Amino acid sequence: MLSGLVTRIARQAVPAAAVAGAAVASARALAAFTSPDAQPGSARAMDPLYATHRPTTRLQKAVIACGAALMSFGDPVDGAHIAALGDATANGRFGRLRQQMLATEAGRRILRERPEISFTPESWEALRALPEGSFGRCYYDQMARNGISWSTRPPVRFVDNEEDAYMLLRFRQCHDFYHTILDMDISVVEELAIKVFEWRQSGLPVGLIASLAGPLRLPPDERRRFFELYLPWALQCGSQATPIIAVRWEEMWHRPIDEVRREMGVWLLPERNGAARS
């Protein structure tokens, strides 16, 4: 009994200590930043490339990535930690996303026009008035059911290329659309499945890191279900689906969601939704 009690206490204390240490290390790394080589006026110094850009060295990015990963492990549903991890590990890894966007007219138009996902109160409530079964209505219902807002996606800060930063922002802002078309809510196991799907689509490391570390936080029964059901489905569906980065989701509000799913080449997880691949 005593050994079991010690084990339970350790399981609770270690993540908390890791989160605290990571937070302090990350905060110190950012607070100490002056220029990429810590020498003001250096020829290697980088000016901000876009409004939210925070130029950082490779070492600082590594510290931020490690800290954000530990914080995400302690609180896997906090999107800010995942966003920081995504920023810090994404530099130089946008080749697949860029090819996907340049391969279609819709993707090229997104890169030219740089749309962002935003709503006025009136346009947001207009989604609720759409017919049941439409993509826009399903998106609204999914957000309302889970008590989340479209406006909570953090900006990109640590990506050192303006176009790459926009692609990551677009990918991040569309995250809730992926939940909608895949009919996934926001439990830890469902978020992990979405991260696996995103990794297979984008090749960005954050999805792989989350899918490797995240299951350690799951209860044994949920961990088993993740590896037996959610993981194989997310890998296959993400590999075979149409590239989601090149989709103008905001032009699909009125379309039936089943039609959008067929067009995207996605299918729902049979175990969770009672729906087989069409």
C-alpha positions as CSV (number, residue, x, y, z in Angstrom):
1,M,0.0,0.0,0.0
2,L,2.8,2.4,0.9
3,S,4.6,1.8,-2.4
4,G,1.3,2.4,-4.3
5,L,0.8,5.7,-2.4
6,V,4.3,6.9,-3.2
7,T,3.8,6.0,-6.9
8,R,0.5,8.0,-7.1
9,I,2.1,11.0,-5.4
10,A,5.1,10.9,-7.8
11,R,2.9,10.7,-10.8
12,Q,1.1,13.9,-9.7
13,A,4.2,15.7,-8.5
14,V,6.6,15.1,-11.4
15,P,4.4,16.7,-14.1
16,A,3.7,19.7,-11.9
17,A,7.4,20.2,-11.2
18,A,8.3,19.8,-14.8
19,V,5.7,22.4,-15.8
20,A,6.9,24.9,-13.3
21,G,10.6,24.4,-14.3
22,A,9.7,24.6,-18.0
23,A,7.7,27.8,-17.4
24,V,10.6,29.5,-15.6
25,A,13.2,28.4,-18.2
26,S,11.1,29.6,-21.1
27,A,10.3,32.9,-19.5
28,R,14.0,33.5,-18.7
29,A,15.0,32.6,-22.3
30,L,12.6,35.1,-23.8
31,A,13.3,37.8,-21.2
32,A,17.1,37.6,-21.9
33,F,16.7,38.0,-25.6
34,T,18.3,40.9,-27.3
35,S,19.4,39.7,-30.8
36,P,20.1,36.3,-32.4
37,D,23.6,36.3,-31.0
38,A,22.9,38.3,-27.9
39,Q,25.0,41.2,-29.2
40,P,23.0,44.3,-30.2
41,G,24.1,45.7,-33.5
42,S,25.5,42.4,-34.8
43,A,25.3,41.8,-38.5
44,R,23.4,38.6,-37.7
45,A,20.6,40.4,-35.8
46,M,17.1,39.9,-37.1
47,D,14.4,42.5,-37.2
48,P,10.9,41.3,-36.8
49,L,9.4,40.0,-40.1
50,Y,5.7,40.4,-39.2
51,A,3.6,42.0,-36.5
52,T,3.8,39.1,-34.0
53,H,7.3,37.8,-34.8
54,R,9.8,37.3,-31.9
55,P,13.2,36.6,-33.5
56,T,15.0,33.9,-31.5
57,T,18.2,31.9,-31.7
58,R,18.2,28.2,-32.3
59,L,19.1,27.7,-28.7
60,Q,16.2,29.8,-27.5
61,K,13.8,27.9,-29.8
62,A,15.1,24.6,-28.3
63,V,14.5,25.9,-24.8
64,I,11.0,27.1,-25.8
65,A,10.2,23.8,-27.5
66,C,11.3,21.8,-24.4
67,G,9.5,24.0,-22.0
68,A,6.3,24.0,-24.1
69,A,6.5,20.2,-24.5
70,L,6.7,19.7,-20.8
71,M,3.9,22.2,-20.1
72,S,1.7,20.5,-22.7
73,F,2.4,17.2,-21.0
74,G,1.2,18.7,-17.7
75,D,-1.8,20.3,-19.3
76,P,-2.5,18.6,-22.7
77,V,-5.7,20.6,-23.4
78,D,-4.0,24.0,-23.2
79,G,-3.6,25.2,-26.8
80,A,-1.1,27.9,-26.0
81,H,1.5,25.4,-25.0
82,I,0.9,23.3,-28.2
83,A,1.1,26.5,-30.2
84,A,4.5,27.5,-28.8
85,L,5.8,24.0,-29.4
86,G,4.5,24.2,-33.0
87,D,6.2,27.6,-33.6
88,A,9.6,26.6,-32.1
89,T,9.8,23.3,-34.1
90,A,8.4,24.3,-37.4
91,N,11.2,26.4,-39.0
92,G,12.5,24.9,-42.2
93,R,9.7,22.3,-42.3
94,F,7.1,23.9,-44.5
95,G,8.0,22.3,-47.8
96,R,5.0,19.9,-47.8
97,L,2.5,22.6,-46.9
98,R,3.9,25.0,-49.6
99,Q,3.7,22.3,-52.3
100,Q,0.1,21.4,-51.3
101,M,-1.0,25.1,-51.5
102,L,0.8,25.7,-54.8
103,A,-0.7,22.6,-56.4
104,T,-4.3,24.0,-56.5
105,E,-5.9,27.2,-57.5
106,A,-7.6,27.5,-54.2
107,G,-4.3,27.1,-52.4
108,R,-2.6,29.7,-54.6
109,R,-5.4,32.1,-53.9
110,I,-5.1,31.6,-50.2
111,L,-1.4,32.5,-50.4
112,R,-2.2,35.6,-52.5
113,E,-5.1,36.9,-50.4
114,R,-3.9,35.8,-47.0
115,P,-7.4,35.4,-45.5
116,E,-7.8,34.9,-41.7
117,I,-10.6,33.2,-39.9
118,S,-12.7,35.8,-38.0
119,F,-16.3,36.6,-37.3
120,T,-18.4,39.6,-36.3
121,P,-21.1,38.8,-33.8
122,E,-23.6,38.9,-36.6
123,S,-21.7,36.6,-39.0
124,W,-21.1,34.2,-36.1
125,E,-24.8,34.0,-35.2
126,A,-25.6,33.6,-38.9
127,L,-24.0,30.1,-38.7
128,R,-26.5,29.1,-36.2
129,A,-29.3,29.9,-38.6
130,L,-27.9,27.6,-41.3
131,P,-29.7,24.3,-42.0
132,E,-28.9,21.4,-39.8
133,G,-26.4,19.2,-41.5
134,S,-24.6,22.0,-43.2
135,F,-20.9,22.5,-42.6
136,G,-21.4,25.9,-41.1
137,R,-24.1,24.8,-38.7
138,C,-22.1,21.7,-37.7
139,Y,-19.1,23.9,-37.0
140,Y,-21.2,26.3,-34.9
141,D,-22.8,23.4,-32.9
142,Q,-19.4,21.8,-32.3
143,M,-17.9,25.0,-31.0
144,A,-20.9,25.7,-28.8
145,R,-21.1,22.1,-27.5
146,N,-17.5,22.3,-26.4
147,G,-17.6,25.9,-25.1
148,I,-14.7,27.2,-27.2
149,S,-14.3,30.3,-29.4
150,W,-12.8,30.8,-32.8
151,S,-10.9,33.8,-31.4
152,T,-8.6,31.8,-29.0
153,R,-6.0,30.6,-31.5
154,P,-2.6,32.1,-30.5
155,P,-0.6,34.1,-33.1
156,V,2.6,32.7,-34.6
157,R,5.7,34.2,-33.0
158,F,8.8,32.1,-33.5
159,V,8.7,31.2,-37.2
160,D,11.5,33.1,-39.1
161,N,9.8,33.5,-42.5
162,E,6.7,35.6,-43.2
163,E,5.0,33.3,-45.6
164,D,5.7,30.2,-43.5
165,A,4.3,32.1,-40.5
166,Y,1.1,32.7,-42.5
167,M,0.8,29.1,-43.5
168,L,1.1,28.0,-39.9
169,L,-1.4,30.6,-38.8
170,R,-3.9,29.4,-41.4
171,F,-3.3,25.8,-40.4
172,R,-3.8,26.7,-36.7
173,Q,-6.9,28.8,-37.3
174,C,-8.5,26.0,-39.3
175,H,-7.9,23.5,-36.5
176,D,-11.5,23.5,-35.3
177,F,-12.7,22.8,-38.9
178,Y,-10.8,19.6,-38.8
179,H,-12.6,18.7,-35.5
180,T,-15.9,19.3,-37.3
181,I,-15.3,17.3,-40.5
182,L,-13.8,14.4,-38.5
183,D,-16.6,14.7,-35.8
184,M,-14.1,14.9,-32.9
185,D,-14.7,16.7,-29.7
186,I,-11.9,18.0,-27.4
187,S,-11.2,15.2,-25.0
188,V,-7.4,14.3,-24.7
189,V,-7.7,11.2,-26.8
190,E,-9.7,13.0,-29.6
191,E,-7.2,15.9,-29.6
192,L,-4.4,13.4,-30.0
193,A,-6.2,11.8,-32.9
194,I,-6.5,15.2,-34.6
195,K,-2.8,15.9,-34.0
196,V,-1.9,12.6,-35.7
197,F,-4.2,13.5,-38.6
198,E,-2.5,17.0,-38.9
199,W,1.0,15.5,-38.7
200,R,0.2,13.1,-41.6
201,Q,-1.2,16.0,-43.6
202,S,1.5,18.6,-42.9
203,G,4.7,16.9,-41.8
204,L,5.1,19.5,-39.0
205,P,6.8,18.0,-35.9
206,V,4.3,19.2,-33.3
207,G,1.7,16.6,-34.3
208,L,4.2,13.8,-34.0
209,I,5.6,15.0,-30.7
210,A,2.1,15.3,-29.3
211,S,1.1,11.8,-30.5
212,L,4.2,10.2,-28.9
213,A,4.0,12.0,-25.5
214,G,0.3,12.6,-25.1
215,P,-0.8,8.9,-24.7
216,L,1.4,8.7,-21.5
217,R,-1.2,10.9,-19.8
218,L,-4.1,8.7,-20.8
219,P,-5.7,6.2,-18.4
220,P,-4.8,2.6,-19.4
221,D,-8.2,1.9,-21.0
222,E,-8.1,5.1,-23.1
223,R,-4.5,4.5,-24.0
224,R,-5.4,1.1,-25.4
225,R,-8.3,2.5,-27.3
226,F,-6.1,5.3,-28.7
227,F,-3.5,2.8,-30.1
228,E,-6.0,0.2,-31.3
229,L,-8.6,2.5,-32.8
230,Y,-7.9,6.2,-33.0
231,L,-4.2,6.0,-34.1
232,P,-4.6,3.6,-37.1
233,W,-7.7,5.6,-38.3
234,A,-6.0,9.0,-37.9
235,L,-2.8,7.8,-39.8
236,Q,-4.8,6.3,-42.7
237,C,-7.3,9.1,-42.9
238,G,-4.7,11.8,-42.7
239,S,-2.6,10.1,-45.4
240,Q,-5.4,9.7,-47.9
241,A,-7.4,12.9,-47.3
242,T,-7.2,15.9,-49.6
243,P,-4.6,18.5,-48.3
244,I,-6.7,20.5,-45.8
245,I,-4.4,23.5,-45.9
246,A,-5.5,24.4,-49.4
247,V,-9.2,24.4,-48.7
248,R,-11.3,27.7,-48.5
249,W,-13.4,26.4,-45.5
250,E,-15.1,29.8,-45.1
251,E,-16.7,29.3,-48.6
252,M,-18.4,26.1,-47.6
253,W,-20.8,27.1,-44.9
254,H,-23.9,26.2,-46.8
255,R,-22.7,22.9,-48.1
256,P,-23.9,19.6,-46.6
257,I,-21.1,18.3,-44.3
258,D,-21.3,14.8,-45.7
259,E,-20.7,16.3,-49.2
260,V,-17.7,18.2,-47.8
261,R,-16.4,15.0,-46.2
262,R,-16.6,13.1,-49.4
263,E,-14.9,15.8,-51.3
264,M,-12.1,15.9,-48.7
265,G,-11.7,12.1,-48.8
266,V,-12.2,11.7,-45.1
267,W,-14.3,9.2,-43.2
268,L,-15.4,9.0,-39.6
269,L,-14.0,6.7,-37.0
270,P,-16.5,3.8,-37.0
271,E,-16.0,2.9,-33.3
272,R,-16.8,6.4,-32.1
273,N,-19.4,7.5,-34.6
274,G,-21.1,4.3,-35.7
275,A,-20.3,5.3,-39.3
276,A,-18.2,3.2,-41.7
277,R,-15.9,4.5,-44.4
278,S,-17.9,5.3,-47.5
